[in-house]
Amino acid sequence: MIEVGESYVPLAALTATEQRVRAAFSTGTPIDLDGQEVRGPVLAGLLTGAYPLDPGAMPALRLDNAVVTGVFDIEGRVVGHVVALRRCEFRRPPILRMARLVALTMPGCRVPGVKARNLRVGSDLVLEPGFTCTGVLDLTDATIEGTLRLAGAVLRNPGAAALLAARLRVSGSIQAVAARAYGEVRLRGANIGGSVHLTGARLDHPTGPVLEGTGLVVEGNLLCDSGGGRFHAVGTVLLTGARVGGDAAFSGAHLRDGNGGGSDSHVLVLPRGSVEDHAVLDADRLRVEGDLKLDAGFTALGAVGLRGARIGGHLLLSGATIGRPEVVARLAACFAEGKPVDRVPVALVADGIEVQGDVEGRGAIRGKIDSDGDQRYAFRAHGQVRLVDAQVHGSASLARARLRGPGIDVLFADRLRVGGTLFLRKVRVSGSVRLQNAAIGSSLDCSGARFIKPRLRPNGTVKPSLDARVASIGKDLLCSYGFRAVGGVRVRLVEVGKMATFGGARLGGRTGPGQPVTDKSLSAYGLTAQELVLSFPPSFPPRGQVVLTRASVVSVIDGPGLWAARGGVDLEDFTFTAITAHPEVPVRTRLAWLRHVQPDFAPGPYEQLAAVYSGGGDEERAQQVQLERQRRRYAELNVAGRAWGRLQEWTVGYGYRPWLAMVWLLAFWLFGTIWFSHNVMDKLDADVNPVWNPPLLATDLLLPIIDLGQDNRWRMVGASQWIQGALIAVGWILATTAAAGATRVLKRS
């Protein structure tokens, strides 16, 4: 016989009920006590060999509907018998610390707590269904060589820990479907060989972490979804540093703080600002080998933290709603007053995340909805979405998403790297999108997107609605088909592999009456691309300056909408090799556009346009452009300069029309011939007998250097003397200019 210490109850002291339990135990027969009491030390004594059994006994404790008084204490004991307690009520918490059991099932039992640190169970630990614990269920450092079954269980310890399972080791799974926990569920450092099933579970711990899974290792799937009921958590879900071998599914889950929304998550806004770091789902450094599913109605009334997370599959956000709607109203009020904010509410913080597959945030495609999905089921964020230094090996789609953060950078994704395409098609953004230094492997598709209420600077001015400066885009930049950016677009020093299009885009303007307006609707300084489309709607030209300084493209497609931009078009050092418009326009129209956008003369745009026409073999148009350049150059000089310019234009077309000099020479020759035909001069030397020939005399006077035997042979008097001098001077000027223009040595300066 094994002693059980002070709690030992002698055999002779057993009650009749306890004698019945002893008899049933020896044969392993189930017994229903129908609410009768049995002492805990008696049950402990049976399991530890305190009472003699009949020879050939096959003991097992199968007890139903018993009321267990006293302490059921088998601490440190090795129990080689099956223990099956059903619908039993314990008056004191069972003590199972360091015990080793073959099997333990307690479905429907009601306990004021369970003390089972370092417990070891050789098979399943069954606490379902109807298991109710009104104290702490302590399984810290326990080992279960089967499955921990908690489906339908109720753990109730409000304001404290409901389940303590730090460093729990489970060979199988945790089955906690539809479980209820009022208090903290702690799985810190636990190792689960199978999956964790929390589908339809409700966890409530408003004063702190409701599910503490820091360092949790799940070899299978982590299922906190709505497969058979919506997973609901009030409090913070901590999965920092957790590792999941399969999928981590929060599809349809509902997460919220327990403070009524009084605590928002904020990040620092440089150079001034404040930080308040709090998330309703904190999964920083999470490792998921499969998909991370925050979709299909997932709702987080607070921030979701995924800093440094690694996702082996896809990150699914379709149909998710993240953040607090009330923060949008506060931001909108500040924006309406023109006040910038220095505390930015955060919805999703995924700085440094790596996703091996795709990021999918577009609406689910249901019925006859286009490929961008159904906007009713698209991703929604109330507050900033941060993807700084994030890497997506596939594509990222936020098509039809709703990002709300008036007056802030609602999508902050500096140095984002996307292997495929970043889809922002038909996205609705209240705030600005920042993609500085981003690297997009394929295209950045913003077709049909709408950006309103952009970020405000500290001085109240407007920042760009789309800021992608110093980004690289492998294929196309698409801002067309109804694209609208109230704060304009900044693509400064952006490298685009193929086409950058703003066809039909509406840039600049106001979100509402009295709100600030951007000064630059398109800043494309240093942009490089193969094709640049700038065909803005003529009825809605850019409401700010278009900057194309030092941009370099192969082909440009423009239209009247570009050249009607309010604020003008800066074309300094803008280079291209071909330019077209739809419909095509004559060169005079282009020159009129240049005059309109450049009231102060600059030679560069004219030289570039002339080079394009000349390179295409259209010398006539090239000359028209060069003539206009010279006209505008001389028009800005003083009176003498303007007069000299007019003279050059009329006589030789600034050297680009040398045939004009020949026309003028012919006109002066005809004038000289007529004059000298009616005004015959006397010989200068009586010993010489030249023949008077008016046409030859006019030719000799007009052509310099050449001597035809008429000049200096006659005594010019009166008006003929002045006409002689004029013809000589005109001859020198026109002949020299004609020769220089014909040989292309007349300098454009």
Secondary structure, 3 states (H helix, E strand, C coil): CCCCHHHCCCHHHCCHHHHHHHHHHHHCCCEECCCCEEEHHHHHHHHCCCCCCCCCCCCCEEEECCEEECCCECCCCEEEEEEEEECCEECCCCECCCCEEEEEECCCCEECCEECCCCEECCCEECCCCCEECCCEECCCCEECCCEECCCCEEEEEEEEEEECCCCEECCCEECCCCEEEEEEECCCCEECCCEECCCCEEEEEEEEEEECCCCEECCCEECCCCCCCCEEEEEEECCCCEECCCEECCCCEEECCCCCCCCCEEECCCCCCCECCCCEECCCCEECCCEECCCCCEEECCEECCCCEECCCEECCCCEEECHHHHHHHHHHHHCCCCCCEEEEEEECCCCEECCCEECCCCCCCCCCCCCCHHHCCEEECEEECCCCEECCCEECCCCEEEEEEEEEEECCCCEECCCEECCCCEEEEEEECCCCEECCCEECCCCEEECCCECCCCCECCCEECCCCEECCCEECCCCCEECCCEECCCCEECCEEECCCCEEECCCCCCCCCCCEEEECCCCEEEEEECCCCCCCCCECEEECCCCEEEEEEECHHHHCCCCCEECCCCECCEEEECCCCCHHHHHHHHHHHCCCCCHHHHHHHHHHHHHCCCHHHHHHHHHHHHHHHHHCCCHHHHHHHHHHHHHHHHHCCCHHHHHHHHHHHHHHHHHHHHCCCEECCCCCCCCCCHHHHHHHHHCCCCCCCCCCCEECCCHHHHHHHHHHHHHHHHHHHHHHHHCCCCCCC
